[in-house]
Amino acid sequence: MKRMDKYFGMSPRIARWKLNNGFENLLGKWADKSEWGKRLYVFYYQLFDAKYYVGGRPFINKQLDTFKADWKGLRRKDVARDMIYCLHRFGINFQDYWIYGFVNKSHYCRTSFVPDKLRYHYCDILNAPGILPLMTDKYACYQKYKEFFKREVLGCYQLDDQDTFLAFADRHERFIFKPLTEHSGHGIRIISVKDEDMELLFTELISKGPFIVEELIVQGKETALMHPASVNSFRVATFVVDEEVHIFGITWRIGVGNAVMDNAGAGGICASVNPVHGFVQTDAMNYRGEHYSIHPNSKVRIIGYQLPEWGEALSLIKAMATKVKGTTLIAWDIAYSDKGWLMVEANENGDWSIIQSNKQEGKKAELHSYMDRYFKNDK
């Protein structure tokens, strides 16, 4: 069966999103060419994958309500059908459908994006088996990449870790707490020692699961200027072939309001950065599709903003990407601090929506060119 994606596959890490068989592929080709074919394709999933279909309807309706202005003049049921078609045909989740502007994009343009569903599979086949557990455990990751962090980090997994936690709190009047079971910035908060009974706090926190605490990053003045309340970090996607590091996307994540977090998923905004020269090359946007050329709070102009010491940032990225063998396709988070550029964390399967959204530019062709080289050299 000929695929639209030559590296097609479904990761066992996520729910099955495609009924991968010859008949489904035939229906998919019909759906690519006509609206009646699309109706038949979606009906196939309604009939043969009813649980997945029914479970997805609330998410579809939520996105349709959020992005109502973007489908003005179209029928709600037609757009909903197109969202379901794009999920099963391309692997595009319902949120990314709107972030990438799929409602107005051609079939050819849609195939150019790296979809959320295939991203998991790509990481499965490209990264060494030990990379996922290493980067899922943020403390283990810190221990491996400690030289790039430039700050103290402590992992707490059980009640016996209380003494080391209290000693950490003695050294740092304020620090950041991150639950190991969350992602996209959820659950993260700043803890002030003077406001808490640290023994009671530890008991409360550990009862909810393992966590890490980190010495606060003091943001450099050049990036703090944009939004002082949060550490405005950068998501960097890299692909390594024969020790050569290819950067195929950098996005600046910027906080908004009083938020401590900069993640778009936690209410922040993001803008694309030119990887070579280190300037912001787009306006910023949030997960509701709203665009900002000027920061809504600081009033600093976003597009064209030059980031400091960019050569140092590139050196850090290359050093991180080549430190551990098998980190072929990784999303790194870095930040600019009063100590220079440093590593925030690494993500074996980091979200790429912010890499492709601002410029509305799919990265699949570029990524596949690196994969071609990788698998040719791997034979």
C-alpha positions in Angstrom: 0.0 0.0 0.0 1.4 3.4 -1.0 1.5 5.9 1.8 1.4 9.7 1.7 4.1 9.5 4.4 7.0 7.2 3.5 8.0 6.8 7.1 4.4 6.1 8.2 3.8 4.1 11.4 1.7 4.2 14.6 3.4 4.4 18.0 2.2 2.0 20.7 2.6 4.9 23.1 -0.7 6.6 21.9 -4.2 5.5 21.1 -4.7 3.9 17.7 -5.8 6.7 15.4 -5.9 5.0 12.1 -7.5 1.7 10.8 -4.5 0.9 8.7 -5.7 -1.4 5.8 -6.2 -1.4 2.1 -9.8 -0.5 2.1 -9.3 2.5 4.5 -6.5 3.7 2.2 -8.7 3.5 -0.9 -11.4 5.5 0.9 -8.8 8.0 1.9 -7.8 8.5 -1.7 -11.4 9.1 -2.6 -11.7 11.5 0.3 -8.7 13.5 -0.9 -10.5 14.3 -4.2 -14.2 14.9 -3.3 -16.6 15.9 -0.6 -18.7 12.8 -1.1 -15.5 10.7 -0.7 -14.8 12.5 2.5 -18.3 11.8 3.8 -17.8 8.1 3.1 -14.3 8.1 4.7 -15.7 9.7 7.9 -18.7 7.4 7.9 -16.3 4.4 7.8 -14.7 5.6 11.0 -18.1 6.3 12.6 -19.0 2.7 11.8 -15.9 0.8 12.5 -14.2 2.9 15.2 -17.2 4.2 17.0 -15.7 4.5 20.4 -12.9 6.7 19.1 -15.3 8.7 17.0 -17.8 9.3 19.8 -15.0 10.2 22.2 -13.6 12.8 19.9 -16.9 14.8 19.4 -16.6 16.9 22.6 -13.0 17.9 21.6 -14.2 18.8 18.1 -17.0 21.0 19.4 -14.7 22.7 21.9 -12.3 23.7 19.1 -15.1 24.8 16.8 -16.4 27.1 19.5 -12.9 28.5 20.2 -12.1 29.2 16.6 -15.6 30.2 15.5 -14.4 33.3 13.7 -12.0 31.1 11.5 -14.8 29.1 9.9 -17.3 32.0 9.4 -19.4 31.3 6.3 -18.9 27.5 6.4 -21.3 25.0 7.9 -20.3 23.6 11.3 -20.9 20.0 10.3 -18.8 20.3 7.2 -15.9 21.7 9.2 -16.3 19.0 11.8 -16.2 16.3 9.1 -13.0 17.9 7.7 -11.4 17.8 11.2 -12.2 14.1 11.5 -10.8 13.4 8.0 -7.6 15.3 8.8 -7.2 13.3 12.0 -7.3 9.9 10.4 -5.8 10.8 7.0 -2.9 13.0 8.1 -2.6 12.4 11.9 -3.4 16.0 12.8 -5.1 16.4 16.1 -8.1 18.8 16.5 -6.1 21.6 18.2 -3.3 21.6 15.6 -6.0 21.6 12.8 -6.7 25.2 13.9 -3.2 26.2 14.9 -1.9 25.3 11.4 -4.9 26.9 9.7 -6.0 23.6 8.0 -9.5 24.9 7.4 -8.1 27.1 4.6 -5.3 24.8 3.4 -5.0 22.6 0.3 -4.4 18.9 0.3 -0.8 19.4 -0.8 -0.1 21.9 1.9 -1.7 19.7 4.6 0.7 16.9 3.7 3.7 19.1 4.3 3.1 19.3 8.1 4.6 16.9 10.6 1.5 15.7 12.5 1.2 15.1 16.2 0.4 11.4 15.7 3.4 10.6 13.5 5.8 12.6 15.7 5.6 9.8 18.3 6.4 7.2 15.7 9.4 9.2 14.3 10.8 9.4 17.8 10.3 5.7 18.3 12.3 4.7 15.3 15.0 7.4 15.5 15.9 7.7 19.2 17.8 5.0 21.1 15.5 2.9 23.5 17.1 4.4 26.6 16.4 8.0 25.6 12.6 8.1 26.5 13.1 6.9 30.1 16.1 9.3 30.5 14.2 12.3 29.4 10.9 11.4 31.1 12.7 11.4 34.5 13.6 15.0 34.7 16.0 14.4 37.6 17.9 11.6 35.7 18.1 14.0 32.8 19.5 16.7 35.0 22.2 14.3 36.3 23.2 13.4 32.7 23.2 16.9 31.4 24.2 18.7 34.6 27.0 20.8 33.0 24.4 22.7 30.9 21.9 23.5 33.7 24.0 26.0 35.7 21.8 25.6 38.7 20.9 23.1 41.4 18.1 20.5 40.9 16.8 17.9 43.3 14.6 14.9 42.6 12.2 13.6 45.2 10.6 10.2 44.8 9.6 9.0 48.2 9.2 10.0 51.9 12.8 9.1 52.6 13.9 12.1 50.5 12.6 14.6 53.1 16.0 15.4 54.6 17.6 16.2 51.3 14.5 18.3 50.4 14.8 20.3 53.6 18.5 20.8 53.1 17.7 22.1 49.5 15.2 24.5 51.0 17.8 25.8 53.5 20.0 26.8 50.6 17.3 28.4 48.5 14.7 30.9 49.9 12.6 30.5 46.7 12.6 27.7 44.2 10.5 26.1 41.5 8.4 22.9 41.9 7.7 20.6 39.0 5.6 17.4 39.2 7.2 14.6 37.2 3.8 13.3 36.1 2.7 16.6 34.3 3.7 18.3 31.1 3.2 21.6 29.2 3.9 23.6 32.4 0.9 22.2 34.3 1.4 22.0 38.1 4.5 24.1 38.1 4.8 26.8 40.8 7.2 28.9 42.7 7.6 28.0 46.4 8.8 30.6 49.0 10.3 29.0 52.1 9.2 31.8 54.4 5.5 31.2 53.5 5.5 27.5 54.1 6.0 24.8 56.8 8.5 22.9 54.7 8.0 19.5 56.4 4.2 19.7 55.9 4.7 20.9 52.4 7.0 18.0 51.5 4.5 15.5 52.9 1.7 17.1 50.8 3.8 17.2 47.6 5.2 13.7 47.8 1.7 12.3 48.4 0.8 13.4 44.9 3.7 11.7 43.3 7.4 12.3 42.5 8.7 15.8 41.7 11.7 17.9 41.2 12.7 21.2 42.8 15.0 23.6 41.0 17.0 26.7 41.9 15.3 29.6 40.2 16.7 30.8 36.9 17.5 34.5 37.0 16.6 35.7 33.6 19.0 37.8 31.7 17.8 41.4 31.3 17.6 41.2 27.5 14.9 38.5 27.6 13.3 39.7 30.8 12.5 42.9 29.1 9.8 41.1 27.1 8.0 39.6 30.1 9.8 39.8 33.6 7.3 37.6 35.5 8.3 34.4 33.6 11.5 32.8 32.4 10.9 33.1 28.6 12.4 29.9 27.3 13.1 28.6 23.8 11.9 25.3 22.3 14.6 24.0 19.9 14.1 21.0 17.7 17.2 19.2 16.5 18.1 16.2 14.3 21.6 14.6 14.6 23.2 12.7 11.7 26.8 11.6 12.1 27.4 14.0 14.9 26.2 16.9 12.7 23.4 18.9 14.4 20.6 20.2 12.3 18.3 22.8 13.9 14.9 22.7 12.1 13.0 25.0 14.3 13.4 27.4 17.3 10.4 29.0 19.0 10.5 31.7 21.7 7.9 31.0 24.4 6.9 34.2 26.2 4.7 34.6 29.3 1.7 36.9 29.5 0.1 38.6 32.5 1.2 37.4 35.9 1.8 33.9 34.7 5.0 32.2 35.9 4.9 29.9 32.9 5.8 30.8 29.4 4.2 27.8 27.7 1.5 28.5 25.1 -0.3 25.5 26.6 -0.4 27.4 29.9 -1.6 30.7 28.4 1.6 32.2 27.0 2.5 33.2 23.5 5.2 32.0 21.1 7.2 33.4 18.2 9.5 31.8 15.6 13.3 32.6 15.8 15.7 32.6 12.9 18.1 29.7 13.8 21.1 31.3 12.1 21.0 34.9 13.3 18.9 34.7 16.4 16.2 37.3 15.7 12.5 36.9 16.0 11.1 36.4 12.5 7.4 36.3 13.1 4.8 37.9 15.4 3.7 35.8 18.4 0.5 33.8 18.7 -1.3 31.8 21.4 -3.2 28.5 21.3 -6.4 30.4 20.4 -4.8 31.7 17.2 -4.6 35.3 18.4 -1.5 37.2 17.0 0.7 39.8 18.7 3.3 42.0 17.1 3.8 43.8 20.4 3.7 42.1 23.8 0.3 42.8 25.4 1.9 43.7 28.8 5.4 45.1 28.3 4.5 46.7 24.9 7.9 45.6 23.6 7.9 44.9 19.8 8.3 41.2 19.2 9.0 40.7 15.5 12.6 41.7 14.7 13.8 41.4 18.4 17.4 40.4 18.5 18.4 37.8 21.0 21.7 38.2 23.0 24.9 36.2 22.5 23.4 33.9 19.9 26.7 32.2 19.1 26.7 31.0 22.7 23.2 29.7 22.3 24.1 27.7 19.2 27.2 26.2 20.9 25.0 25.1 23.8 22.5 23.5 21.4 25.1 21.5 19.6 26.8 20.4 22.8 23.5 19.2 24.3 22.5 17.4 21.1 25.7 15.4 20.8 26.4 14.6 24.4 24.4 11.3 24.5 24.5 8.9 21.7 21.0 8.1 20.3 19.4 11.5 20.8 18.6 11.8 17.2 15.3 13.7 17.2 14.9 15.8 20.4 13.1 19.0 21.5 15.3 21.0 23.9 14.3 23.9 26.1 16.9 26.6 26.8 16.8 30.0 28.4 19.0 33.1 28.6 20.0 33.8 32.2 22.3 36.1 34.2 24.8 33.2 33.8 24.4 33.1 30.1 22.5 30.5 28.0 21.5 27.3 29.9 19.5 24.2 29.5 16.0 24.1 31.0 15.0 20.5 30.1 15.0 18.0 27.3 11.9 16.3 25.7 12.2 13.0 23.8 8.8 13.7 22.2 8.4 17.5 22.6 5.4 19.2 21.1 6.2 20.6 17.6 3.0 22.6 17.1 4.8 25.8 18.1 7.7 25.0 15.7 5.3 24.9 12.7 2.5 27.2 13.7 3.9 30.8 13.5 5.1 30.7 10.0 2.3 28.2 9.0 5.1 26.2 7.4 5.2 22.4 7.5 8.6 20.8 8.3 8.0 17.3 6.9 10.1 17.7 3.8 13.1 19.0 5.8 12.7 16.3 8.5 12.4 13.6 5.9 15.6 14.7 4.2 17.4 14.2 7.5 15.7 10.8 8.0 16.8 9.7 4.5 20.4 10.4 5.4 20.0 8.8 8.8 18.5 5.5 7.5 20.9 5.4 4.6 23.9 5.7 7.0 22.3 3.2 9.4 22.2 0.4 6.9 
